[in-house]
Amino acid sequence: MHNLFAEINKKINGLIWSLFSTGAIILVLAILIVWTDFMLRLVVGLLVLVISYAFFYIAFKLWTVKKSIRDYFER
């Protein structure tokens, strides 16, 4: 059981870092897109910013679920 939980924990950590890094890259892209050709790029940049926020939010929610599972099994 402990080995299974360690493997699940490792997979969730990988997913969290993947989503976080993807969100960071999209955030940088959003900043670069908005810098030129104002109106069209502003709309596209805001869309990319919203997608970036979604990745950060999913990563945070997965982290809280992982923490809850870990706390449950450590009792």
C-alpha positions as CSV (number, residue, x, y, z in Angstrom):
1,M,0.0,0.0,0.0
2,H,2.8,2.4,0.9
3,N,4.6,1.7,-2.4
4,L,1.4,2.4,-4.4
5,F,0.9,5.7,-2.6
6,A,4.5,6.7,-3.2
7,E,4.0,6.0,-7.0
8,I,0.7,8.0,-7.1
9,N,2.4,10.8,-5.2
10,K,5.2,10.9,-7.7
11,K,2.8,11.0,-10.7
12,I,0.7,13.8,-9.1
13,N,3.9,15.8,-8.4
14,G,4.9,15.4,-12.1
15,L,1.5,16.5,-13.2
16,I,1.5,19.6,-10.9
17,W,5.0,20.7,-12.1
18,S,3.9,20.1,-15.7
19,L,0.8,22.2,-15.3
20,F,2.7,24.9,-13.4
21,S,5.4,25.2,-16.1
22,T,2.9,25.2,-18.9
23,G,1.0,28.0,-17.1
24,A,4.2,30.0,-16.7
25,I,5.1,29.6,-20.3
26,I,1.6,30.7,-21.4
27,L,1.8,33.7,-19.0
28,V,5.1,34.8,-20.7
29,L,3.5,34.3,-24.1
30,A,0.5,36.4,-23.0
31,I,2.8,39.3,-22.0
32,L,4.7,39.1,-25.3
33,I,1.6,39.0,-27.4
34,V,0.0,42.1,-25.8
35,W,3.1,44.2,-26.2
36,T,2.4,45.0,-29.9
37,D,-0.5,45.6,-32.2
38,F,-2.8,46.7,-29.5
39,M,-6.4,45.7,-29.9
40,L,-6.3,42.2,-31.6
41,R,-3.3,41.2,-29.6
42,L,-4.9,42.4,-26.4
43,V,-7.9,40.1,-26.9
44,V,-5.6,37.1,-27.8
45,G,-3.3,38.0,-24.9
46,L,-6.3,38.0,-22.5
47,L,-7.4,34.7,-23.8
48,V,-4.0,33.2,-23.3
49,L,-3.9,34.8,-19.8
50,V,-7.2,33.1,-18.9
51,I,-5.8,29.7,-20.1
52,S,-2.7,30.4,-18.0
53,Y,-4.8,31.1,-14.9
54,A,-6.7,27.8,-15.6
55,F,-3.5,25.8,-15.5
56,F,-2.4,27.5,-12.3
57,Y,-5.8,26.8,-10.7
58,I,-5.8,23.1,-11.8
59,A,-2.2,22.7,-10.4
60,F,-3.3,24.3,-7.1
61,K,-6.4,22.1,-6.8
62,L,-4.4,18.9,-7.6
63,W,-1.9,19.9,-4.9
64,T,-4.7,20.4,-2.3
65,V,-6.2,17.0,-3.2
66,K,-2.8,15.4,-2.9
67,K,-2.3,17.0,0.5
68,S,-5.7,15.8,1.7
69,I,-5.0,12.2,0.5
70,R,-1.6,12.3,2.3
71,D,-3.2,13.6,5.5
72,Y,-5.9,11.0,5.3
73,F,-3.4,8.1,5.0
74,E,-1.0,9.4,7.7
75,R,-3.7,9.3,10.4
